[in-house]
Structures are given as structure tokens and as C-alpha cells.
Amino acid sequence: SVVKGHRGEEEQHAAFIAVPQRSKLRWPDGNHNKSPSGAVDVGPYIKGIGVPWASVLMLKGYSKREARAGCIAHFCQFSGVVLSFAESMGIKLRWGGNWDGDDIILIDQRFDDLPHYELRP
């Protein structure tokens, strides 16, 4: 499911000042701010659930811990599919679960953005 492509100035500012912060960049420095957008936020679609955000899974009766683990698992699995297909088509992407591209996910960075993918030069 596509969650977000282009972000206008107002939306980028809201993402920057949100708590917790949803963007580390001010307008117009983000890849979401380009036209056409150089970034997209996408996620897996689960029948009967939709995008498996932790908050959605908690509404389905899962504990906060279970919901967070489930959300991370779904997004990590999804990233493998997205990144593999992109690589097979010669498209270079950077994923918000592995900003530095070292294949060590989530534990060596301070800002996780699991739905985020952006074009690399």
C-alpha cells in the first residue's frame, strides 16, 4: 500500500515538529519534497488488517509488545521483497530500516522509518 509520496511544505513541517519526529529534515530538504517525489512511504497490506501499524494491531487485541514486534516483522519482510525487485530492475533504493546500507537493520541507527524508500544516485 502506498502511504505517502510527495509532501508539501506544511506537511513536511508537521512531520519535522511531530513528537516522535517523523522526519529529520526541514522543507524543502527532504526527498519527499521534490517533484516528482524522490521518496515514497509504502507498506504491506494484510487482508482484514490493512497496513499492519502497531496501533492497528493493538486494536486487534495484541499487546503493545506483540504489536510492535508484528509490525517490525511485516515491514522487514516487505522490505526484502521491495529491495530485491528494485535490485533486479537496476533501481538503487535506500530503505529507512537500513539507512547506511550495511544490511544490519534497526540496531545501528537512531531513526527507524520502516515504510520509507528513496532513490539513490
N, C-alpha and C positions, 0 to 999 in steps of 0.2 A: 504494500500500500504506500502510495506517495503521501507523505505528511506535509512537506513544505519544499518549495523550490526557491523562487525569488522572495527576498524580504525588502520591503520599502524602509524608508528612514525611521518612521515611527515604530514599526515592528522590530527593527534592529535595536533601536534604543531600549525598547521594553525588554528584549532578550538580554541586553547588556546589563541593565539595572536589576533584573529579576533576582530573587533570593529563593533557591540557589541560582546562581548565574547560569544562563542558557547560552551565552556567547561571551567570549573573551575579547571580542573586537567591537569597536565603535563603528558607526556608519561613516563612510562608505567602504571601510577596510575589509569587510567580510566577503568571502566568495559567494555567499547568498545575495549580496548587494549588487552584483554585476548583472548586466542584461545582455544576452541571456545569462542566467544564473550559472556559476561555476561549481555550485554545490546543490545537493539535494538531501533531504531527510526522508528516508524510507524505512519501512519495517515489514516484518512478516504478517500475513493475515491468517488468523486461526479461526476456522469455522465455529460459530457460536460465541466467539470472544471478540473478534476484530484484531486490532493491533494489541499484542499482549503487554501493555504497560503494567507496571507493578500495581498501580492504583486500580486498574481494571480487574486484575487477578484477585486483589483483596476483596473486591465487590463480589467475586465468585466464591468467596469463602476461604481463600487461602490466607495463612498468617502473613504478616509483613515479611518475615524472613523467607518463607516459601515463595511468595510473590516476587520478591527481588531476585531470588535465585532462578525462578522460572523465566522472568523477563530477560535476565542476562543470558541464560541458556538459549532461548529462542533467537535473540538478536545475534549472538555469536554464531549459531548455526546458520542463520540467514546470511551473515557476512561472508561465510565461506562460499556460499552459492554466488552471491553478488561479485565478490572479488575474483573467483575462478572464471566466471563467464566474461567479466571485463578483461581479464588477462588473456583469455582465449581469443578475444576480438582485438587485442593490441591496444586496449584502453587502459591507461595508467590511472589508478584511483588511490586516494588516501582515505582511510577509514578512521572515524572518531573513537574507535576502540583500540587503535594501534597507531597513534599519531606519528611515531618515529619509524614505523615500517619494519621494526626488528622482529616481528612475529611473537613478541612477548606481549600478551594483551592484558589490559586493565591494571596490572600491578606495578607498572613502571611509569605511570603518568598521573597527573593530579586532576585532570579534567577528562571525564569519560563522556562521549557523545555518541552512543551506540547507533542511533539512526542516521548519523551524518557520513556522507561520502562526498568527496570533492575531486575534481580533475587535477592531476599532476602534470606538469610540463613534460 
